[in-house]
Amino acid sequence: MAERKLFGTDGVRGKANVAPMTAETALKLGIAAGSLFGNGSHRGKVVIGKDTRLSGYMLENALVAGFTSVGMDVLLLGPMPTPAVAMLTRSMRGDLGVVISASHNPYEDNGIKFFGPDGYKLSDETEAEIEARVFGGTEKLLVPSKEIGRAKRLDDAIGRYIEYVKNTFPRNERLNGMKIVLDCANGASYRVAPTVLYELGADVHPIAVEPDGCNINADCGAVHTDRMCAEVILQGADIGIALDGDADRLIVCDEKGQVIDGDQIIAMIAREWKQAGILKGDGIVTTVMSNLGLERFLKENGLKHIRTKVGDRYVVEKMRADGYNLGGEQSGHLILGEHTTTGDGLIAALQVCAAVAREKRPVSEVMHLFNPVPQLLKNVRLSDRTMAMAALESDTVRALIADTEKTLGNEGRLLIRPSGTEPLIRVMIEGENRSQIAELAERIADALVKEVKALEK
């Protein structure tokens, strides 16, 4: 497949109003995707949602212009979580779903990602076809004046999603008496998430629910958890729940303010689902970044552990291909195939809260299922991506990698991967001895830098 010019691992993303994340590109993406999903004999329908970024208005209008110019009708949801768009695309029998969001990134960034009529993210091949149409000239794809599409807002979108999420919570159970600090990252879930938890009986203390277009993910949410943890202690809450800007990932903290990541959450859900007899494939799917402690926990409980490359879309692809219904990432993307087609932080949070309510024990006990193996992540920035790849393939570095793996043995793990977009080599080492893995990571980083300098001479 030709090298991608627009699409990355999760749609098109970049700094707002700077190529490629401009109104012009959004217009062309709307034309290209609309012409591909227009559905031939009858008028196609596209569902568009967004998060709370200021630039969302600009990109939304451009996409609407693109889709309607090729004859597609548009349903606008306004600020809604990414998984809500996936769900409503299926529910409304849409031909395409679009989310305008850069997820956990700061407000200056934005992105555009697509879902097919089945609610799943598009394949690499389909994204390549959209790119080809963008760069192949979009004017020839426009329809005659009388065939231009219409756009309208779906007024009850929030209510539809709230009821859908609540229906994933165990019947006849409530969250009465549970005090929850809920961090919505000033993002897409700022209205729906507090409502869901409140209507299920919880005592909800929401924070970061006042978006102004420029404060999404700003020192809050799933990637900035200090505020949530401090608030849990201050309020004497039972649990903290943090979603990111588009609410497709979840991080929680216990009553002591200690962070619980996606690996612990998925371990708990896997245990619950196995006991309930609903875990398919007798295992779960995660990425190569998941902690070795999770792998050991699953093995002790007779469950298989399948790893994919980094990216929730690759987790979903493996789940669908091999019949698993539970997967996720350490970062908090959790795909619960019984309920969703993509990561849904709110639905995952309800699974956690249900388990805590059922067991009537503190979150620190319910959610601490294994001791994580110490893990060190180091980004080695080099002069350019070509040099970085060449250094990684050098005999010296390869020999050092082999020696490091031998040193770690079965008690640790080494993962080295190049960034797909930057001149970075990402080094991840796990091992029982923190000082040892720090030293090993530093040796690899030094070797990579030296190799690049030698190549540049």
The 8 nearest C-alpha neighbors of each residue, nearest first, counted from 0:
[[1, 2, 127, 124, 3, 123, 128, 126],
 [2, 0, 3, 127, 4, 131, 124, 130],
 [3, 1, 4, 0, 127, 5, 6, 7],
 [2, 4, 5, 6, 1, 127, 7, 130],
 [3, 5, 6, 2, 130, 7, 1, 19],
 [6, 4, 11, 3, 7, 130, 19, 10],
 [7, 5, 11, 10, 3, 4, 8, 126],
 [6, 8, 9, 10, 11, 5, 3, 12],
 [7, 9, 10, 310, 6, 312, 11, 419],
 [10, 8, 7, 112, 11, 6, 312, 12],
 [9, 11, 112, 6, 7, 111, 8, 12],
 [12, 10, 6, 111, 110, 5, 7, 112],
 [11, 13, 110, 109, 10, 20, 111, 101],
 [14, 12, 20, 108, 109, 15, 110, 19],
 [13, 15, 108, 17, 107, 20, 109, 16],
 [14, 16, 108, 20, 17, 109, 107, 13],
 [15, 17, 21, 20, 14, 18, 22, 54],
 [18, 16, 15, 20, 14, 21, 19, 13],
 [19, 17, 20, 21, 16, 13, 24, 14],
 [18, 20, 21, 17, 24, 13, 5, 12],
 [19, 21, 18, 15, 13, 17, 16, 14],
 [22, 20, 16, 24, 23, 18, 19, 17],
 [21, 23, 25, 61, 24, 58, 26, 57],
 [24, 22, 26, 21, 25, 27, 61, 20],
 [23, 25, 27, 21, 26, 22, 28, 19],
 [26, 24, 22, 28, 62, 27, 23, 61],
 [27, 25, 65, 61, 62, 23, 29, 24],
 [26, 28, 30, 24, 29, 25, 133, 31],
 [29, 27, 25, 31, 30, 26, 32, 24],
 [30, 28, 65, 66, 62, 26, 27, 32],
 [29, 31, 65, 27, 33, 66, 28, 32],
 [30, 32, 28, 132, 34, 33, 129, 29],
 [33, 31, 35, 29, 34, 129, 30, 28],
 [34, 32, 30, 36, 66, 35, 37, 31],
 [33, 35, 37, 31, 32, 36, 69, 30],
 [34, 36, 32, 33, 37, 31, 129, 38],
 [37, 35, 33, 38, 34, 32, 94, 95],
 [38, 36, 43, 34, 33, 39, 35, 71],
 [39, 37, 43, 36, 41, 40, 42, 94],
 [38, 40, 41, 37, 42, 43, 36, 34],
 [39, 41, 38, 42, 37, 43, 70, 36],
 [42, 40, 39, 38, 43, 37, 44, 71],
 [41, 43, 71, 70, 37, 38, 44, 40],
 [42, 44, 37, 71, 38, 94, 72, 41],
 [45, 43, 72, 93, 94, 71, 73, 42],
 [44, 46, 95, 73, 93, 96, 94, 74],
 [45, 47, 96, 74, 88, 73, 97, 75],
 [48, 46, 97, 75, 98, 96, 76, 74],
 [49, 47, 76, 98, 77, 79, 84, 78],
 [50, 48, 99, 78, 98, 100, 79, 77],
 [49, 51, 187, 78, 100, 186, 245, 52],
 [50, 52, 186, 212, 187, 78, 210, 53],
 [53, 51, 212, 55, 54, 106, 50, 213],
 [52, 54, 212, 55, 213, 56, 51, 106],
 [55, 53, 57, 52, 56, 15, 58, 109],
 [56, 54, 58, 52, 53, 57, 59, 99],
 [55, 57, 59, 54, 58, 60, 53, 52],
 [58, 56, 54, 55, 60, 59, 61, 22],
 [59, 57, 61, 55, 60, 22, 56, 25],
 [58, 60, 56, 62, 61, 57, 55, 63],
 [61, 59, 63, 57, 58, 62, 56, 64],
 [60, 62, 26, 58, 64, 63, 59, 22],
 [61, 63, 29, 65, 26, 59, 64, 25],
 [64, 62, 60, 66, 65, 61, 67, 59],
 [65, 63, 61, 62, 67, 66, 68, 60],
 [66, 64, 29, 30, 26, 62, 68, 63],
 [65, 67, 29, 33, 63, 71, 30, 68],
 [66, 68, 148, 71, 70, 69, 147, 64],
 [69, 67, 65, 147, 66, 70, 141, 64],
 [70, 68, 141, 142, 67, 66, 71, 34],
 [69, 71, 148, 147, 67, 146, 68, 142],
 [72, 70, 43, 148, 67, 66, 44, 69],
 [71, 73, 148, 44, 149, 150, 67, 43],
 [72, 74, 150, 45, 44, 46, 149, 75],
 [73, 75, 46, 151, 152, 153, 150, 47],
 [76, 74, 152, 47, 77, 153, 151, 46],
 [75, 77, 48, 153, 47, 156, 152, 74],
 [76, 78, 48, 75, 49, 79, 47, 50],
 [79, 77, 50, 49, 187, 48, 51, 76],
 [78, 80, 187, 48, 49, 77, 50, 83],
 [81, 79, 245, 187, 83, 246, 82, 188],
 [80, 82, 84, 83, 245, 247, 98, 79],
 [83, 81, 85, 84, 80, 343, 341, 86],
 [84, 82, 86, 80, 81, 85, 87, 160],
 [83, 85, 87, 81, 82, 86, 88, 48],
 [84, 86, 118, 82, 88, 83, 87, 114],
 [87, 85, 83, 84, 89, 88, 118, 90],
 [88, 86, 90, 84, 89, 85, 91, 83],
 [87, 89, 93, 85, 91, 96, 86, 90],
 [90, 88, 92, 87, 86, 91, 118, 117],
 [89, 91, 87, 92, 88, 86, 93, 85],
 [90, 92, 93, 88, 89, 87, 46, 86],
 [93, 91, 89, 90, 88, 94, 116, 44],
 [92, 94, 88, 44, 91, 95, 45, 116],
 [93, 95, 116, 44, 45, 43, 36, 92],
 [94, 96, 45, 115, 116, 93, 114, 46],
 [95, 97, 114, 46, 88, 113, 45, 47],
 [98, 96, 113, 47, 112, 46, 114, 48],
 [97, 99, 48, 49, 112, 111, 47, 100],
 [100, 98, 49, 111, 110, 48, 55, 50],
 [99, 101, 110, 109, 102, 50, 49, 98],
 [100, 102, 109, 110, 104, 108, 103, 12],
 [101, 103, 245, 244, 100, 104, 243, 246],
 [102, 104, 244, 243, 216, 101, 105, 222],
 [105, 103, 101, 102, 108, 106, 216, 244],
 [106, 104, 107, 216, 108, 215, 217, 103],
 [105, 107, 213, 108, 52, 215, 214, 104],
 [108, 106, 105, 14, 15, 109, 213, 52],
 [109, 107, 14, 15, 106, 13, 105, 101],
 [108, 110, 101, 100, 15, 12, 13, 14],
 [109, 111, 12, 101, 100, 11, 99, 13],
 [110, 112, 99, 11, 10, 98, 100, 12],
 [113, 111, 10, 98, 97, 11, 9, 110],
 [112, 114, 97, 96, 120, 121, 98, 115],
 [115, 113, 120, 96, 119, 118, 121, 95],
 [114, 116, 95, 117, 118, 119, 121, 120],
 [117, 115, 94, 95, 118, 93, 89, 88],
 [118, 116, 115, 119, 89, 114, 88, 85],
 [119, 117, 85, 115, 114, 116, 89, 340],
 [120, 118, 114, 117, 340, 115, 121, 341],
 [121, 119, 114, 113, 115, 122, 118, 312],
 [120, 122, 114, 115, 125, 113, 119, 126],
 [121, 123, 125, 124, 126, 120, 127, 119],
 [124, 122, 126, 125, 127, 121, 128, 6],
 [123, 125, 127, 122, 126, 128, 121, 0],
 [124, 126, 128, 122, 127, 123, 121, 129],
 [127, 125, 129, 123, 128, 124, 130, 122],
 [128, 126, 124, 130, 125, 129, 123, 131],
 [127, 129, 131, 125, 130, 126, 132, 124],
 [130, 128, 126, 132, 131, 127, 31, 32],
 [131, 129, 133, 127, 128, 132, 126, 134],
 [130, 132, 128, 134, 129, 133, 135, 127],
 [131, 133, 135, 129, 31, 130, 134, 128],
 [134, 132, 130, 131, 135, 31, 27, 137],
 [135, 133, 131, 132, 136, 130, 137, 27],
 [134, 136, 132, 133, 131, 137, 130, 139],
 [137, 135, 134, 138, 133, 132, 139, 140],
 [136, 138, 140, 139, 133, 27, 30, 132],
 [139, 137, 140, 141, 136, 30, 27, 142],
 [138, 140, 137, 141, 136, 142, 135, 69],
 [139, 141, 138, 137, 142, 69, 34, 30],
 [142, 140, 69, 139, 68, 138, 143, 137],
 [141, 143, 69, 146, 70, 68, 144, 147],
 [144, 142, 146, 145, 141, 147, 69, 70],
 [145, 143, 146, 147, 142, 68, 141, 70],
 [144, 146, 143, 147, 142, 148, 70, 68],
 [147, 145, 70, 144, 143, 142, 148, 69],
 [148, 146, 70, 68, 67, 144, 145, 69],
 [147, 149, 67, 70, 72, 71, 146, 68],
 [148, 150, 72, 67, 73, 151, 147, 71],
 [151, 149, 73, 72, 74, 148, 152, 63],
 [152, 150, 74, 75, 73, 153, 149, 72],
 [151, 153, 75, 74, 154, 76, 150, 77],
 [152, 154, 76, 156, 155, 75, 74, 151],
 [153, 155, 156, 152, 76, 157, 75, 158],
 [154, 156, 158, 157, 153, 159, 76, 160],
 [157, 155, 159, 158, 153, 154, 76, 160],
 [158, 156, 160, 159, 155, 161, 191, 79],
 [159, 157, 161, 155, 160, 156, 162, 191],
 [158, 160, 156, 162, 157, 161, 163, 155],
 [159, 161, 163, 157, 162, 158, 83, 164],
 [162, 160, 158, 164, 163, 159, 195, 157],
 [161, 163, 165, 160, 159, 164, 166, 158],
 [162, 164, 160, 166, 161, 165, 159, 167],
 [163, 165, 161, 166, 167, 162, 346, 160],
 [166, 164, 162, 167, 168, 163, 161, 195],
 [165, 167, 163, 164, 168, 162, 169, 170],
 [168, 166, 165, 164, 169, 338, 163, 346],
 [167, 169, 166, 165, 349, 170, 350, 353],
 [170, 168, 172, 167, 171, 353, 166, 173],
 [169, 171, 172, 168, 166, 167, 173, 165],
 [170, 172, 169, 173, 168, 199, 174, 166],
 [173, 171, 170, 169, 174, 353, 168, 357],
 [174, 172, 175, 199, 200, 171, 356, 201],
 [173, 175, 200, 201, 177, 199, 176, 356],
 [176, 174, 200, 201, 173, 177, 202, 199],
 [175, 177, 201, 174, 178, 202, 200, 173],
 [178, 176, 201, 175, 174, 202, 179, 237],
 [177, 179, 202, 236, 237, 203, 201, 176],
 [180, 178, 203, 238, 236, 239, 204, 181],
 [179, 181, 239, 204, 205, 231, 203, 240],
 [180, 182, 205, 240, 239, 179, 206, 204],
 [183, 181, 241, 206, 207, 220, 184, 205],
 [182, 184, 189, 242, 185, 207, 188, 208],
 [185, 183, 220, 216, 186, 219, 207, 244],
 [186, 184, 210, 207, 215, 208, 183, 209],
 [185, 187, 244, 184, 215, 51, 188, 50],
 [186, 188, 50, 79, 80, 245, 78, 189],
 [189, 187, 191, 192, 190, 186, 80, 183],
 [188, 190, 208, 183, 187, 186, 191, 185],
 [191, 189, 188, 192, 193, 194, 208, 187],
 [190, 192, 194, 188, 193, 189, 195, 161],
 [191, 193, 195, 194, 188, 190, 189, 196],
 [194, 192, 196, 195, 191, 197, 190, 205],
 [193, 195, 197, 191, 192, 196, 198, 190],
 [196, 194, 192, 198, 197, 193, 161, 191],
 [195, 197, 199, 193, 198, 194, 201, 192],
 [196, 198, 194, 201, 200, 199, 195, 193],
 [197, 199, 195, 200, 196, 194, 201, 165],
 [200, 198, 196, 197, 173, 174, 201, 195],
 [199, 201, 175, 174, 197, 198, 173, 196],
 [202, 200, 174, 197, 175, 177, 196, 203],
 [201, 203, 178, 177, 179, 197, 176, 204],
 [204, 202, 179, 201, 205, 178, 180, 197],
 [203, 205, 180, 179, 181, 206, 202, 178],
 [206, 204, 181, 180, 203, 182, 193, 208],
 [205, 207, 182, 208, 181, 183, 204, 180],
 [208, 206, 185, 184, 183, 182, 209, 219],
 [209, 207, 185, 189, 206, 183, 210, 205],
 [208, 210, 185, 207, 211, 189, 206, 214],
 [211, 209, 185, 212, 208, 214, 51, 186],
 [210, 212, 213, 214, 209, 51, 53, 185],
 [213, 211, 53, 52, 51, 210, 214, 215],
 [212, 214, 106, 211, 215, 52, 53, 210],
 [213, 215, 217, 212, 211, 210, 216, 185],
 [214, 216, 185, 186, 217, 184, 106, 213],
 [217, 215, 184, 219, 220, 244, 105, 218],
 [218, 216, 214, 219, 215, 105, 184, 220],
 [219, 217, 223, 216, 220, 226, 224, 225],
 [218, 220, 223, 184, 216, 217, 224, 226],
 [219, 221, 184, 243, 241, 242, 223, 216],
 [220, 222, 241, 243, 242, 250, 223, 224],
 [221, 223, 220, 224, 103, 243, 219, 216],
 [224, 222, 219, 218, 220, 221, 225, 226],
 [223, 225, 227, 226, 221, 222, 220, 219],
 [226, 224, 228, 227, 223, 229, 219, 218],
 [225, 227, 229, 228, 224, 230, 219, 223],
 [226, 228, 230, 224, 229, 225, 239, 231],
 [229, 227, 256, 225, 231, 230, 226, 224],
 [228, 230, 226, 232, 231, 227, 225, 233],
 [229, 231, 233, 227, 232, 228, 234, 226],
 [232, 230, 236, 228, 234, 229, 233, 235],
 [231, 233, 235, 229, 230, 234, 256, 255],
 [234, 232, 230, 231, 235, 229, 236, 228],
 [235, 233, 236, 231, 232, 230, 180, 204],
 [234, 236, 232, 233, 231, 237, 254, 178],
 [237, 235, 178, 231, 234, 238, 179, 254],
 [236, 238, 254, 178, 179, 177, 253, 235],
 [239, 237, 253, 179, 254, 236, 252, 180],
 [238, 240, 180, 252, 251, 179, 181, 231],
 [241, 239, 251, 181, 182, 180, 250, 238],
 [242, 240, 182, 221, 220, 250, 249, 251],
 [241, 243, 249, 221, 246, 220, 183, 248],
 [242, 244, 221, 220, 246, 103, 184, 245],
 [245, 243, 186, 102, 103, 184, 246, 216],
 [244, 246, 80, 102, 187, 81, 243, 247],
 [247, 245, 243, 242, 80, 344, 248, 244],
 [246, 248, 343, 342, 344, 245, 81, 332],
 [249, 247, 332, 344, 331, 246, 242, 243],
 [250, 248, 344, 331, 242, 241, 221, 332],
 [249, 251, 241, 221, 260, 331, 240, 259],
 [252, 250, 240, 259, 239, 241, 258, 249],
 [253, 251, 258, 239, 257, 259, 256, 238],
 [252, 254, 238, 362, 363, 256, 255, 257],
 [253, 255, 237, 238, 256, 236, 362, 231],
 [256, 254, 253, 257, 232, 363, 231, 252],
 [255, 257, 228, 253, 252, 254, 231, 232],
 [256, 258, 252, 253, 255, 259, 228, 254],
 [259, 257, 252, 251, 260, 256, 253, 250],
 [260, 258, 251, 252, 263, 250, 257, 261],
 [261, 259, 250, 262, 263, 329, 258, 331],
 [260, 262, 329, 331, 264, 263, 330, 328],
 [261, 263, 329, 265, 264, 260, 266, 289],
 [264, 262, 266, 261, 265, 260, 259, 267],
 [265, 263, 261, 267, 266, 262, 268, 260],
 [264, 266, 268, 262, 267, 263, 269, 261],
 [265, 267, 263, 269, 264, 268, 262, 270],
 [268, 266, 270, 264, 265, 269, 271, 263],
 [267, 269, 271, 265, 270, 266, 272, 264],
 [270, 268, 266, 272, 267, 271, 265, 273],
 [269, 271, 267, 273, 268, 272, 266, 274],
 [272, 270, 268, 274, 273, 269, 275, 267],
 [271, 273, 275, 278, 269, 277, 274, 270],
 [272, 274, 276, 278, 270, 275, 271, 269],
 [273, 275, 271, 272, 276, 270, 277, 278],
 [276, 274, 272, 273, 277, 271, 278, 270],
 [277, 275, 273, 274, 278, 272, 279, 271],
 [276, 278, 272, 275, 279, 273, 274, 337],
 [279, 277, 272, 273, 276, 281, 324, 280],
 [280, 278, 323, 281, 324, 277, 322, 282],
 [279, 281, 323, 282, 322, 278, 324, 283],
 [282, 280, 279, 302, 278, 303, 283, 273],
 [283, 281, 303, 302, 280, 304, 279, 323],
 [282, 284, 326, 325, 304, 305, 303, 323],
 [283, 285, 326, 305, 306, 304, 314, 327],
 [286, 284, 306, 327, 326, 328, 314, 307],
 [285, 287, 307, 306, 288, 309, 308, 289],
 [286, 288, 306, 289, 308, 307, 309, 285],
 [289, 287, 286, 290, 329, 309, 328, 285],
 [290, 288, 329, 287, 286, 262, 285, 291],
 [291, 289, 292, 293, 371, 288, 372, 294],
 [290, 292, 294, 293, 372, 295, 289, 371],
 [291, 293, 371, 295, 290, 294, 372, 370],
 [294, 292, 296, 291, 295, 290, 297, 262],
 [293, 295, 291, 297, 292, 296, 298, 304],
 [294, 296, 298, 292, 293, 297, 299, 291],
 [297, 295, 293, 299, 298, 294, 292, 369],
 [296, 298, 302, 300, 294, 299, 295, 293],
 [297, 299, 301, 295, 300, 296, 302, 294],
 [300, 298, 296, 297, 301, 295, 302, 294],
 [301, 299, 297, 298, 302, 296, 270, 295],
 [300, 302, 298, 299, 297, 303, 281, 282],
 [303, 301, 282, 297, 298, 300, 281, 304],
 [302, 304, 282, 281, 283, 305, 297, 298],
 [303, 305, 283, 282, 284, 294, 306, 302],
 [304, 306, 284, 285, 283, 303, 307, 282],
 [307, 305, 286, 285, 287, 284, 304, 308],
 [308, 306, 286, 287, 314, 285, 313, 309],
 [307, 309, 286, 287, 310, 313, 306, 314],
 [308, 310, 286, 307, 287, 311, 288, 313],
 [311, 309, 312, 313, 308, 8, 314, 286],
 [310, 312, 314, 313, 315, 332, 327, 328],
 [311, 313, 315, 314, 310, 316, 120, 9],
 [314, 312, 316, 311, 315, 310, 317, 307],
 [313, 315, 311, 317, 312, 316, 284, 285],
 [316, 314, 318, 312, 313, 317, 319, 311],
 [315, 317, 313, 319, 318, 314, 320, 312],
 [318, 316, 320, 314, 315, 319, 321, 313],
 [319, 317, 323, 315, 316, 321, 320, 322],
 [320, 318, 316, 322, 317, 321, 315, 323],
 [319, 321, 317, 318, 322, 316, 323, 315],
 [322, 320, 318, 319, 323, 317, 280, 316],
 [321, 323, 319, 318, 320, 280, 324, 279],
 [324, 322, 318, 280, 279, 325, 321, 283],
 [323, 325, 336, 279, 335, 337, 318, 278],
 [326, 324, 335, 283, 336, 334, 323, 284],
 [327, 325, 284, 334, 283, 285, 333, 314],
 [328, 326, 333, 285, 332, 334, 284, 314],
 [327, 329, 332, 330, 331, 285, 261, 286],
 [328, 330, 261, 262, 331, 289, 260, 288],
 [331, 329, 328, 261, 332, 260, 248, 250],
 [332, 330, 261, 248, 249, 329, 328, 250],
 [331, 333, 248, 328, 342, 327, 330, 247],
 [334, 332, 327, 342, 331, 326, 335, 328],
 [335, 333, 342, 326, 341, 327, 336, 325],
 [336, 334, 325, 337, 339, 338, 324, 333],
 [335, 337, 324, 339, 338, 325, 334, 340],
 [336, 338, 335, 324, 339, 325, 277, 340],
 [337, 339, 336, 335, 167, 340, 346, 334],
 [340, 338, 336, 341, 335, 337, 334, 343],
 [339, 341, 119, 118, 336, 334, 342, 85],
 [340, 342, 334, 339, 82, 343, 119, 315],
 [341, 343, 334, 247, 333, 332, 248, 344],
 [344, 342, 247, 82, 346, 345, 248, 347],
 [343, 345, 248, 249, 247, 347, 246, 346],
 [346, 344, 348, 347, 343, 349, 192, 246],
 [345, 347, 349, 348, 343, 344, 164, 350],
 [346, 348, 344, 350, 345, 349, 343, 351],
 [349, 347, 345, 351, 346, 350, 344, 352],
 [348, 350, 352, 346, 351, 347, 353, 168],
 [351, 349, 347, 353, 348, 352, 354, 346],
 [350, 352, 348, 354, 349, 353, 355, 347],
 [353, 351, 349, 355, 354, 350, 356, 348],
 [354, 352, 356, 350, 351, 355, 349, 357],
 [353, 355, 357, 351, 352, 356, 358, 350],
 [354, 356, 352, 358, 357, 353, 359, 362],
 [357, 355, 353, 359, 354, 358, 352, 174],
 [356, 358, 354, 355, 359, 353, 172, 360],
 [357, 359, 355, 360, 356, 354, 365, 353],
 [360, 358, 356, 357, 355, 361, 354, 365],
 [359, 361, 358, 355, 362, 365, 364, 356],
 [362, 360, 363, 364, 365, 359, 355, 254],
 [361, 363, 365, 253, 364, 366, 355, 254],
 [362, 364, 253, 361, 366, 365, 367, 254],
 [365, 363, 362, 361, 367, 366, 360, 368],
 [364, 366, 362, 363, 367, 361, 355, 360],
 [365, 367, 364, 362, 363, 368, 263, 267],
 [368, 366, 364, 369, 365, 363, 263, 370],
 [367, 369, 366, 263, 267, 266, 370, 365],
 [370, 368, 367, 292, 371, 296, 293, 263],
 [369, 371, 292, 372, 368, 367, 293, 296],
 [372, 370, 292, 369, 373, 290, 291, 293],
 [371, 373, 292, 431, 291, 374, 430, 429],
 [374, 372, 429, 430, 431, 371, 433, 375],
 [375, 373, 429, 428, 372, 376, 430, 427],
 [376, 374, 428, 427, 429, 377, 373, 437],
 [375, 377, 427, 426, 374, 428, 378, 425],
 [376, 378, 426, 425, 379, 427, 375, 440],
 [379, 377, 425, 424, 380, 426, 423, 376],
 [378, 380, 424, 423, 444, 425, 377, 381],
 [381, 379, 423, 422, 378, 424, 382, 421],
 [380, 382, 422, 383, 387, 423, 379, 448],
 [381, 383, 422, 386, 380, 384, 387, 451],
 [384, 382, 422, 386, 385, 381, 387, 421],
 [383, 385, 422, 387, 386, 388, 421, 423],
 [386, 384, 388, 387, 383, 389, 422, 390],
 [387, 385, 389, 388, 384, 383, 451, 390],
 [386, 388, 384, 390, 385, 389, 381, 383],
 [387, 389, 391, 385, 386, 390, 384, 392],
 [388, 390, 386, 392, 391, 387, 385, 393],
 [391, 389, 387, 393, 450, 392, 388, 451],
 [390, 392, 388, 389, 393, 396, 387, 447],
 [391, 393, 389, 390, 388, 397, 394, 396],
 [394, 392, 390, 395, 396, 391, 397, 389],
 [395, 393, 397, 396, 398, 392, 399, 391],
 [396, 394, 398, 393, 397, 399, 446, 450],
 [397, 395, 399, 398, 393, 394, 400, 391],
 [396, 398, 400, 394, 399, 395, 393, 401],
 [399, 397, 401, 395, 396, 400, 394, 402],
 [398, 400, 396, 402, 397, 401, 403, 395],
 [399, 401, 397, 403, 402, 398, 396, 404],
 [402, 400, 398, 404, 399, 403, 405, 397],
 [401, 403, 399, 405, 400, 404, 398, 406],
 [404, 402, 406, 400, 405, 401, 399, 407],
 [405, 403, 407, 401, 406, 402, 408, 400],
 [406, 404, 402, 408, 403, 407, 401, 400],
 [405, 407, 403, 404, 408, 402, 411, 401],
 [408, 406, 411, 404, 405, 410, 403, 409],
 [407, 409, 405, 410, 406, 404, 411, 412],
 [410, 408, 411, 407, 412, 405, 404, 406],
 [411, 409, 408, 407, 430, 431, 412, 429],
 [412, 410, 430, 407, 429, 409, 408, 431],
 [411, 413, 429, 428, 407, 430, 414, 404],
 [414, 412, 428, 427, 404, 429, 415, 411],
 [415, 413, 427, 426, 428, 416, 412, 287],
 [416, 414, 426, 425, 427, 413, 424, 417],
 [415, 417, 425, 424, 418, 414, 426, 427],
 [418, 416, 424, 423, 425, 419, 415, 388],
 [419, 417, 423, 421, 420, 424, 416, 422],
 [418, 420, 421, 417, 7, 422, 423, 8],
 [419, 421, 418, 422, 384, 7, 423, 417],
 [420, 422, 423, 418, 419, 384, 383, 417],
 [423, 421, 384, 383, 381, 380, 387, 382],
 [424, 422, 380, 418, 421, 379, 417, 381],
 [423, 425, 417, 379, 416, 378, 418, 426],
 [424, 426, 378, 416, 415, 417, 377, 423],
 [427, 425, 415, 377, 376, 414, 378, 424],
 [426, 428, 376, 414, 375, 413, 415, 377],
 [429, 427, 413, 375, 412, 374, 436, 414],
 [428, 430, 374, 411, 412, 373, 372, 375],
 [431, 429, 411, 432, 373, 410, 372, 436],
 [430, 432, 373, 372, 433, 410, 411, 429],
 [431, 433, 435, 430, 434, 436, 373, 429],
 [434, 432, 436, 435, 437, 373, 431, 430],
 [435, 433, 437, 436, 432, 438, 439, 431],
 [434, 436, 438, 432, 437, 433, 439, 430],
 [435, 437, 439, 438, 433, 434, 440, 430],
 [438, 436, 434, 440, 435, 439, 441, 433],
 [437, 439, 441, 435, 436, 440, 434, 442],
 [440, 438, 436, 442, 441, 437, 435, 443],
 [441, 439, 437, 443, 442, 438, 436, 444],
 [440, 442, 444, 438, 439, 443, 445, 437],
 [443, 441, 439, 445, 440, 444, 446, 438],
 [442, 444, 446, 440, 441, 445, 447, 439],
 [443, 445, 441, 447, 446, 442, 379, 440],
 [446, 444, 442, 448, 447, 443, 441, 449],
 [445, 447, 443, 449, 444, 448, 450, 442],
 [446, 448, 450, 444, 445, 449, 390, 443],
 [447, 449, 445, 451, 450, 446, 452, 444],
 [450, 448, 452, 446, 451, 447, 445, 453],
 [451, 449, 453, 447, 390, 452, 448, 446],
 [450, 452, 454, 448, 453, 449, 390, 386],
 [451, 453, 449, 455, 450, 454, 448, 456],
 [452, 454, 450, 451, 455, 456, 449, 448],
 [455, 453, 451, 452, 456, 450, 386, 390],
 [454, 456, 452, 453, 451, 386, 450, 382],
 [455, 453, 454, 452, 451, 450, 449, 386]]
